[in-house]
Amino acid sequence: MTDPTGILITILDAAERLPAAEGLRLRSYALLGAEAGTSVVDVGCGAGRAVAELGERGVRAVGVDPNEEMVAVARSRWPGADYRLAGAYELPLSDASMDGYRADKVFHILAEPERALAEARRVLVPGGRIVLVGQDWDTIVIDSGDPALTRTIVHARADLVTEPRVARRHRNLLLDEGFRDVAIEVHTAVFTGPTMLPMLDGLAEGACSSGAITREQADGWIAEQRARAEADRLFVALPMFVAAATAPS
């Protein structure tokens, strides 16, 4: 029987080891001002890598995730760290108890991002920092011999996501919740090898399952991308949007 969480952890582990992902995590820590003696909550912590890395910096880090299996894996990997089972809407933290709030690739799965930001504001100290990292699912750039089909695949897969375009709304969402000094960065990772083939497979399969493309179209598109990877001709660019802001005093 397939273990969805186990597959997701394998994919996340592979993605987190990529140099671009490592650099993005470091940038998020810098934007948080995550230094020894500060406190940070990592919402949607997954298997816990960021919490462990922050702990190594002397940060009092708390990882929160609604998936019980994810939390169990995180606790087994880093038994000295603080991982808690909870969702973004109801954090198990006191008012004004954290210096920083971090959410990496989380808000696109939230039906009520405004509610999550209200909770972030609750747990942050006045002047605390928030960093949101995420992709806009409509802005994946893929080279293909059939651009029209590729656009259909990308947009059809995006429509299966709860909030596929929330990253482009981060600034306004933060401003609406009263955060100040809102700044947006874009970090684009470029992939030319087989690393992204599982993601490309997932895009095509999602588009096919939604009825946007046929099985034949999906198989042909996937075959083209695999051939490109084997010939060193694959090209995928994935913009990641980083929003950073300060909680109101």
C-alpha positions in Angstrom: 0.0 0.0 0.0 1.3 3.5 -0.9 2.3 5.7 2.0 1.5 9.3 0.8 3.3 10.9 3.8 6.4 8.7 3.2 6.5 9.7 -0.5 6.1 13.4 0.5 9.0 13.1 3.0 11.2 11.5 0.4 10.4 14.4 -2.1 10.9 17.0 0.6 14.3 15.5 1.7 15.5 15.6 -1.9 14.3 19.1 -2.5 15.8 20.5 0.8 19.2 19.2 -0.1 19.3 21.2 -3.3 21.7 24.2 -3.1 19.0 26.6 -4.1 16.8 25.4 -1.3 19.6 25.6 1.2 20.3 29.1 0.2 16.7 30.1 0.5 16.5 28.7 4.0 19.5 30.7 5.0 18.0 33.8 3.5 14.8 33.3 5.4 16.8 33.0 8.7 18.6 36.3 7.9 15.3 38.1 7.2 13.9 36.8 10.5 17.0 38.1 12.4 17.3 34.6 13.8 20.2 34.9 16.1 21.2 33.2 19.3 18.7 33.9 22.1 15.8 34.7 19.8 12.7 32.6 19.3 11.1 31.4 16.1 8.1 29.3 15.2 8.3 27.3 12.0 4.8 26.7 10.8 4.3 23.7 8.6 7.7 22.4 9.7 7.4 19.1 7.9 10.3 16.7 8.8 11.9 19.5 10.8 15.1 20.5 9.1 14.7 24.2 9.5 13.9 23.9 13.2 17.1 21.8 13.7 19.2 24.3 11.7 17.8 27.2 13.7 18.5 25.3 16.9 22.1 25.0 15.9 22.3 28.8 15.7 21.1 29.1 19.3 17.6 30.0 18.4 14.7 28.7 20.5 12.8 27.2 17.6 9.4 25.5 17.7 8.2 23.4 14.8 4.4 23.1 14.2 2.8 20.8 11.7 -0.7 19.3 11.4 0.6 15.9 10.1 1.2 13.5 12.9 3.5 11.3 10.9 5.6 14.4 9.9 5.9 15.4 13.5 6.9 11.9 14.5 9.7 11.8 11.8 10.9 15.2 12.9 11.1 14.1 16.6 12.9 10.9 15.6 15.5 12.8 13.6 16.1 15.6 16.0 15.0 14.4 19.4 16.3 17.5 21.2 14.2 19.9 19.2 10.6 21.2 20.0 8.0 19.8 17.6 4.3 20.2 18.2 1.2 18.9 16.4 -1.0 21.8 15.3 -2.2 23.7 12.4 -1.6 27.3 11.2 -4.9 28.6 12.5 -4.4 27.6 16.2 -0.8 27.7 17.2 0.0 26.1 20.6 1.8 29.3 21.7 1.0 32.2 24.1 0.3 35.7 22.9 3.4 37.8 22.1 5.7 34.8 22.8 7.8 34.6 19.6 10.3 36.9 18.0 9.9 35.3 14.5 7.3 33.4 12.4 8.4 31.4 9.4 6.2 29.5 6.9 7.9 27.9 3.9 5.6 26.5 1.2 2.6 26.4 3.5 0.2 29.2 2.6 -0.8 27.7 -0.8 -2.5 24.8 1.1 -4.5 27.1 3.4 -8.1 28.0 2.5 -7.9 31.0 4.9 -4.5 32.6 4.7 -5.9 35.7 6.4 -6.8 33.7 9.5 -3.2 32.2 9.6 -1.8 35.7 9.5 -4.0 36.9 12.3 -2.7 34.0 14.3 0.9 34.9 13.3 0.3 38.5 14.6 -1.1 37.1 17.9 2.0 35.0 18.7 4.6 37.6 17.6 6.0 40.1 19.9 5.6 43.7 18.9 8.2 44.4 16.3 8.7 40.7 15.6 9.5 39.4 12.2 7.5 37.2 9.8 8.8 35.5 6.6 6.7 33.7 4.1 8.2 31.6 1.4 6.2 30.2 -1.5 5.7 29.6 -5.2 3.1 31.0 -7.5 1.8 27.8 -9.2 1.0 29.7 -12.4 4.6 30.9 -12.9 6.5 27.6 -13.5 8.6 28.1 -16.7 9.2 24.9 -18.7 10.9 24.6 -22.1 8.8 22.3 -24.4 8.2 21.7 -28.1 4.5 22.3 -27.4 4.2 25.6 -25.4 0.4 25.6 -25.6 0.1 22.2 -24.1 2.7 23.1 -21.4 0.6 26.2 -20.5 -2.5 24.0 -20.2 -0.6 21.6 -18.0 0.8 24.2 -15.7 -2.5 26.1 -15.2 -4.5 22.9 -14.8 -2.2 21.7 -12.1 -2.3 25.1 -10.4 -6.1 24.9 -10.3 -5.9 21.8 -8.1 -4.1 23.7 -5.4 -6.1 25.4 -2.6 -4.5 28.8 -3.0 -2.2 28.5 -6.1 -1.6 32.2 -6.5 -1.3 33.2 -2.8 2.4 34.1 -3.1 1.5 37.1 -5.3 -0.9 38.2 -2.6 1.5 38.0 0.3 2.3 41.7 0.4 -1.3 42.8 0.4 -2.3 40.1 3.0 0.5 41.3 5.3 -0.5 44.9 4.9 -4.2 44.1 5.5 -3.2 42.4 8.8 -1.2 45.5 9.9 2.3 44.3 9.3 4.8 47.0 8.3 8.1 47.3 6.3 6.8 44.7 3.9 9.4 43.6 1.4 9.2 41.1 -1.4 12.1 39.1 -3.0 12.1 36.7 -5.8 14.6 33.8 -6.0 14.5 31.8 -9.2 16.0 28.4 -9.3 17.0 27.0 -12.7 17.1 23.2 -13.3 18.6 21.5 -16.3 19.0 17.9 -15.1 16.7 15.1 -14.1 16.1 16.4 -10.6 12.8 17.9 -11.5 11.4 15.0 -13.5 9.2 13.8 -10.6 7.7 17.3 -10.3 7.1 17.4 -14.1 5.5 14.0 -13.9 3.2 15.3 -11.2 2.2 18.4 -13.2 1.2 16.2 -16.2 -0.6 13.6 -14.1 -2.5 16.4 -12.2 -3.6 18.0 -15.5 -4.6 14.6 -16.8 -6.6 13.7 -13.7 -8.5 16.9 -13.9 -9.5 16.2 -17.5 -7.6 19.2 -18.9 -5.5 17.0 -21.1 -5.7 13.4 -22.4 -3.8 10.4 -21.3 -2.0 10.4 -24.6 -1.0 14.1 -24.3 0.3 13.5 -20.7 2.4 10.5 -21.7 3.8 12.3 -24.8 4.7 15.4 -22.8 6.3 13.4 -20.0 8.3 11.4 -22.6 9.5 14.6 -24.1 10.7 16.0 -20.8 12.5 12.7 -20.0 14.2 12.8 -23.4 15.3 16.3 -22.8 16.8 15.4 -19.4 18.7 12.5 -21.0 20.1 14.8 -23.7 20.9 17.5 -21.2 18.3 19.8 -22.8 15.8 20.1 -20.0 15.0 23.6 -18.7 12.8 24.4 -15.7 12.8 27.8 -13.9 10.9 28.0 -10.5 10.5 31.4 -9.0 10.2 31.4 -5.2 8.6 34.5 -3.6 9.8 35.6 -0.2 7.8 38.1 1.8 9.3 39.6 5.0 7.6 42.1 7.3 7.6 43.5 10.9 4.7 43.0 13.3 3.1 46.2 14.5 4.3 47.6 17.8 
